[in-house]
Amino acid sequence: MREVAVLGIGQTRVDEHWDKSLRELAGEAVLAAMDDAHLSAVDAIYVGNMMSGSANKQQHLGAYIADWVGMRYAEGLRIEAACGSGAAAFRSALMAVASGALDSAVAVGVEKMTDSPGAEITAELATAADADYEAGQGLSFVALNALIMRRYMFEYGWKKEDFAPFSINAHANGVHNPCARFHEPLDEKGYARAPMVADPINLMDASPMGDGAAAALIVPVERLYRQPGVPLVKVAGSAAATDTIAIHDRRDPLWLMAAERSARLAYAQAGVGPEDIDVFELHDAFSIMAALSLEAAGFAARGQGPHLALDGEIRPTGRVPIATRGGLKARGHPVGATGMYQIVEVVQQLRGDCGETQVPGAKIGMAQNIGGSGSNIVAHIFTVD
Ligand code: COA
């Protein structure tokens, strides 16, 4: 396999973009990535998306986006892995370029959720769960995560307020990210006052719906014209794993086996361990998912994830910085785009472009994107020269 570098990145703000279509959002991110890479064409475009067929009445996103950005004859495909679609698209592009099949590719994640009523999108999101035994019984994703969080609190003795620092850190970091959905800081009082959505998950434990797109352009390092002085971000590890689609089929519903496996495989490829990761963009769709991700990826012992948050270790200056650009909680979670936002944000950190929330001296970063309630997970590790 060839060594691959991320040559360009681009993203839109996550927001309610009622004035922009799906292709306009994706196009903005792709063209920004191409501009950043100083390239005017690529061999292929891989589009990560979950729900365009139902929410936007548009399928066939490979040709749709390639046509819109002026790459009419490039290869174009849509990749779907629920909320993990973004990183799955990046991994598909990576496999094509690393194998030598292609010499350049753009991966873009795009989702447009806010044109439809919230209840319709909630039902659509639930199609990523088991239709017969979960969604069919009325369980939404918030409800599924509430069941996991309730069980976690019972097993390990945590109180609801122990999860507040996850949301407070995410909102504090989102303030400084112009592409984040929310720019308001949050404190303990604001967390405690937040309306309950599905007990014990309140509004501040949940990621918001939103519209947005993020993209990265990749090329093999061997073909690269290296500009002196420009930090070169390389892909050091990439792995994906699945788990049962329904939570009740898991031997341990409080352990993200696919997160453990994808992280372990990516660490082995990169020749690093969790102790070497300077920044970790994890999938904090709900605060309980942040705790479980920290544990499964090897940063905390089983049941102990909230300690890192309570001790301030998840802040940009802490031992395991997470959600450094706001995370899913404050940057937002346009589901099929999220994995690409995480990758763009890790690249920004390794380039040293994160201003107030820059992780000092960041050299190795990991992004881990979760589809479903832990049933399809993709991990990437990046390094900088
Ligand atoms: N955090 C903070 N504020 C939020 C928010 C969130 N997660 N979600 C919505 N808001 C804000 C909105 O900005 C809006 O503020 P405004 O009145 O100042 O404009 C207000 O709350 C009401 O927004 P609305 O869209 O009507 O909220 P809602 O009650 O319909 O939806 C949730 C709230 C939590 C139910 C919804 O965001 C949700 O379902 N999130 C989870 C999505 C999900 O499951 N994703 C997949 C995960 S795997």
Boltz pocket constraint, residues with backbone or C-beta under 6 A from the ligand:
constraints:
  - pocket:
      binder: B
      contacts: [[A, 83], [A, 118], [A, 122], [A, 125], [A, 141], [A, 142], [A, 197], [A, 202], [A, 203], [A, 204], [A, 206], [A, 207], [A, 208], [A, 209], [A, 285], [A, 329], [A, 333], [A, 335], [A, 370], [A, 372]]
      max_distance: 6.0
